């Protein structure tokens, strides 16, 4: 999908998110959120021969099946849309959609939505038997932030009126479900590489006969290699310099340390063990979370000081640009202190739990530094 479509989709999502607080019931959700979304996908919500409200498919007088909207093609329904009030837990509301999907043989895709979250279902295993798992899920709140994954981009394009193919949507859904499972497996392997994977990769780079005792060390190397690969792909996607284009940018320049911090490794300018894992995660994760280029280029200015008992990560200057203190060897695997104004202490077994606080702290420090720079450059009167 073109960058122009991405931009339009983000602008549309921002509009929907801004309208959402005024949608207090199911009817207002339909009118102000769901119908505009169908229109965005190219369907004429003012044409009852294309978007039919309260469409029915009854087995008998006692067993009535209705769906909030049916999208018609050639006079027959091909997409069923079940609408819920904003904030409704969709996982508890799929039965009605499943019943309509099963009753109408021409329907090839079912959609359930609360106006901001959309789940798309097909019959990839058996005809007219709706899958248990959505092949595509979209949250307009994430899209409004610019978080548009390629899979969402591609999926939405295939659902647009001009591209939607009812006869092939089942096969396409099957492919997407397999893709989702593969991504989950790769993600799991990247975080916890199996012995078989580690040995296979080592053999491919000419390292064989690895002792079991040394396997954990190589497992860390494989884990870091996955992270570096992801980091490089992000840089390429944003068309920013990578190591191949502009030297090695994966390790930040090392400032001259004050007397208090422990000396850094003279050979690499870095630290080892869990501290290195945390520091590498900060740079890699921010590269993923940040969408603004002016913030992205500031990542290289993140540095650290390693003290006895704590590990300080900061932007530009330790005191003014402190992001957090990291403490090794506490009750949980990771223990952070973002300060009273930055989320306080976070103790966790998952680095991903600091994402929100990390992004907020980094954004605030960059903006603070910009404000100081602007004040310092403003000519004084008189």
N, C-alpha and C positions, 0 to 999 in steps of 0.2 A: 504494500500500500504506500502511496506517495507520501512524502513529507507534508504536502498540502493537506491530505486527509488527516494525518496525525494532528496537525495544528487545529483543523476544524473540529476534530473529535475532542481535543482537549478543551477548546473554547466552549463547545456544547456542554461538556461535562461540568465545567466551572459554572455555567448558567444553571444547570440542573441542581447542583449542590447548593447554590445560592437560593434557589426557589424552595428546596426541600423543607426548611423549617415551617413553611406556611401550609404544608400538606398534612392535615391533621386527621384525615380519615381515608378510607379506600377510594371514595369517589374523587376527592381532590388529587390523590396520588395518580389515579388513572388520567385525569384531565391535564394536569400540569407536568407530569413526569413521564408517564408511560406512552401516551399518544405522541408526544414530541419525539421520543426515542424511535418509535416505529416510523415516524415521518423522516427522521434522520437517516434511517436505513432505506429510504426511498419509497416507502409504502404510503399511499394517499389515505390518510386517516379521515378525510372528508368524503370518501367514496365508499358507500356501504357494500358495493360489489367487490371491493378489495379488502377493506377492514370491516368485518362484520361483528358488531357487539352482541353479547349474550347469545352466542351461536349454540344451538342445541344438537344433541345426538342421543336420542332416547331409545333404549332397548325395548321399553314398554311403558305403559302409563305410570307404573309404580317405580320404574328405574329411569329417572331423567338425568341426563348428563348435559351440563352447560359449561361453556368456557367463556371467560370475559371478552376475549377477542379471538376471532378466527381470521387468519389472512387467507384470502381466496385466490385461486388461480383457475381461470376457465370456469368459474362458478362453483368450484369445490374447494373445501378447506385443505390447506397443505401445512399450515403452521397454527398451532394452538397456543394462546397466551393466557396464562392464569395470573391474575393480579391480586396482590395483597397490600394491605395498608403499610405505609412506610414503617420500617422497624420490625416487621413480623419475621419470626424465625422460619425461613423457607423450608428447612429440612423437615418441619412438622406439617407442611402443607402440600406435599407432593401427590397425595392420594387422589385428589379430585382431578388433577391434570392427568395422572396415569389412567384413570377411568375413561376420560374423554379420548385420550390418545388410543387406547385399546378399542374403543367403540367405533371410531371413524377410520376406516382403512386408508383413506386418502391422505391423512395427516402423517407427515414424515418428520416433523420436529415439534417439540414442546418447549415452551418457555415459561418459567415461573419467576416473578419479580416483585420487589417491593418499591420499585421506582428508581432505586440507586444500585441495587445488586440484581444482576441478571444471571440465571442459570439456564443453559441450553441442553436439551436432551434429544436423543434420537433412538432408533431401534436397531442398534448395531449387531445384536446377537440374534434376535428373533423378530420377524415382521410384526408390527403393531404391538410389540411388547416393549414399553419404554424402559430404557436402561436405568439401573439404579444410580449410576454416576453421571454427572454432567460432563459433557465433552468440552465445554467452554464455560467459564465463569468470568463475569466482568463486574467490577466495583467502580462506579463512576467517581467515587471520592478519590480513589487511587489514580484514575485517569486524569482527574483535575489537577493532581500534583505532578503530572508529566510522566507517571510510571506506566508506560504502554509497552508491554513485552511484545516481542515479535510474534509469539503464538496468538496473543489477543489481536494484534494487528491483522495477521493473516486470517484468523477465524472470523473476525467481523467483516472483512472484505467478502468472504464466501457467503455471508448471510445477507448481503445487500441485495435489494430487489433485482438488480441487473445481473447478479452472479449466482443467486441461489438456485440450486438444482435439487429438487425434491428427490429424484431417483438416486442420486449419488450421496446424499447427506449421511446415510447410514454407514457407508464405507469410509467416508471422510471422518465421521465421528469415531469409528473404530481406530483409525490411524491416530487421531488426536489422543484417545484414551491410552493407547500403547505408548505414545510419545510422553504423556504425563507420567506414566509409570517408569519409563526409562529415565526421565529427569530426576524423579525421586530416588531411583537406585543409584544414579551417578552422584547425586548430592550426598547420599549416605556413604558411598564409597570414598568420596573426596574428603569427608570428615573423619571416617574410620576405615582406612584402606585395609582390606583383608590380606592375610598372608599370601594367598594365591595371587592377588593383584600385585602386591609389592614384588614378589619374586618374578612374576612375568615381566613387569616393567624394568626391573634390574637386569634381567636377561637380555632384554631388547637394547640396553645401553652397554652391554658387555660385562656386567657384573654377575657372576655366578658363584655357587657354593657358599652362600651366605649362612653363617651360623645363626642358630635360633636366638642366641643371646644378643646378637647384633641387630636383630630384626626390628626392634623398637626404634632404633636410631634411623634405620632406613625408612621405616613407616613415617617418621616425622618429615623426612626429605620428600617423600611422595606427597604427603599432605600439603607441604609448602609449595611443591611444584604445581599442584592443582590450583592453589590460590594465586600463584604468579601467573598461571595460564589465564585464569578468569580476569585478573587485573589487566593483562595485556589485551584481552579481547575488549574490555571496557574502553581502554584507551583508543583502540582501533575504531571502535564503533563511534566514539565521539570525535574521531579524526584529530586526536591530540598526539604529541610525540611519544613513541615507544622506545625501548632500548635500541631496536634496530635502526630507528630513524635519527635519534638524537642522543645517543649515549645512554648509559644506565641511569634511569630515573627511579628505579625501584627502591633505592636507598637514599635518604635525604642527606644533604650536606650536614656535616657535624660541626656544631658550634664549639668554640673553645670553652671547656668546662671550668666552672669555678672550683675552688679548692675542696669544697665539701663533697661533691659527687665522687663515686668510685670511678677509677680510670676505665675508659672504654678500650675494647680490644684494638690494639694498634694496627693489626693487620686488616681488619674489616670495618672498623668504626661502628660496630654494632654490638648487641648483647646476645647472649645465648639462652636457650631454654624457654620457659614460659613467658618471660619478659619479651623475648623476641617474637613469640607467637602473638602476644597482645599488641605489640607495636605494629607488626605486619598486618594484623587484622584491622587495626585502626585505619591504616592507609588504604588497604584494599576495600574495606567496607564503605568508607566515605566516598571512594571513587564510584561505588555502585549507587549509594544513596543520593548523592548530589546531582542535580540536573542543570544547575546554572554554571556556565563555563567560567565565569569570573571567580566563583568559589572553588571550582575544580582545580584550577591552576595554583591555588594557594596550598594544596595538600602537601606539596614538596617542602613547605616551610614548617611542617610539623617536626619536632625534635623531642629528645628525651634527656633526662638526667637520672642516673642510677645511684640512689643513695642506699646506705645500709638500712634495710627495713622497709623501704618504699621505692617505687619506681614512678617518676613524674613525667607525664607526657604533656607537651605544651605546644602552642603555636607562636612562633617567632621568639617570644621572651617568656622565661619561666614564670615570673610573678604575674605580669599583666596578661599573659596568654595561656595560663594554666587550663588544661582540659580536664585532667583527673590525676589522682594518685592511685597507683596499683600496689596492692599488698600481696605478696606471695606467701603460701604456706598457712593460710587460715582454714577455718572449718570447711568452707566450700572451696571449689577449685579456683574460682576467680572472685576477688574482692576489690571493689573500686570505691573511690570517694570523689564525687563530682562537685562537692561543696554544697552549702545550704541553698544557693540560688540556682544550682544546676541539676537537681535531682537527688542530692544527698548520697548516701551510701547504697551501693548495689552489690549484693552478694549472691552469686549464682554459679551454676555448673555449665551455663551456656553463654558464650560470648554474644550471641545475637540479642540477649536481653538488654544490652547496653546501647543498642542502635539509636533509640529515640534520644536518650540523654547525650550520646556522643554527637549526633548531628546538631542538636540544639546548642551544645557547648561550642562546637567548632564554628557554627554560623555566627553565634554571638561574639566570639573572639575576633573573627575576621571583621565584622561590622564595627566593633569597638576600635580596632586598629585603624580602620578607614576613617572613622570619626576623628580620632586623634591626629591623623595625618592631615585631614582637611583643616582642622583648627590651626595646626601648626603652619599651614601654607597660606592662610588668609592674611592679607596685609592689614596691619593695624592702622587705625585712623590717626591723623595728626602727624 
